[in-house]
């Protein structure tokens, strides 16, 4: 099995990654929403539109 981050062989300690660095990079991607799937739920779209409208009117 190879590391999904860089393709190097995995290490037992960090499986499925090769190192703590690759595991941390992957965690960062999850936390930033890079792996998120777009929602088709109309309620989600309305909520996002409301949040964007609030951000535009909110003073910095």
N, C-alpha and C positions, 0 to 999 in steps of 0.2 A: 504494500500500500504506500502511496506517496502523499506527501503533505498537500492539502488543497490550496495552501497559500503560495508555495514556491515550487512544489514538485519534488523536493528532496525526500529521501526515505524518512519515514516517521520514527519517532523515538517513543519508547514505551511510556515514559513519564508524561509526555505531552500529547499522546495519541488523540486524535488523528493527525496532529501537527508534528513538525520536526523540532520545534523549539518554543520557548515561552514567547518569544517575539512574534512568531507567526500566529500563535494562539491569541495574543493581545491585539494584533492587527485585525484578526477576524472578529473579536469581541467589539472592537471599536466600530467596525462596519455594521454590526448588528445594532449597536447603540445609536448610530447615526441614521439608522433606517435604510441603509443601502440594500438590505435584503427584503424590504417590505414589498408586499404585493398591493397593487392599486385596488381600492374598494369599489364595488359596483353598487353599494348601498346608498340610496338617495339621502338617507339621514346623515351619513358621513359627509356627503358633499355639501349639504346645507350647513353643517357644523363648521366645516373648514371655511366656507364662504363667510360665515359670521365672524370667525376668528380673524380672518384677513381684514374684514371691514373694521373690526375693533383696533387692529394694529395700525391701520391707516389713520384713524381718528385720534389715537392715543399720542400724547406729546412724548417726545424722546427724552 
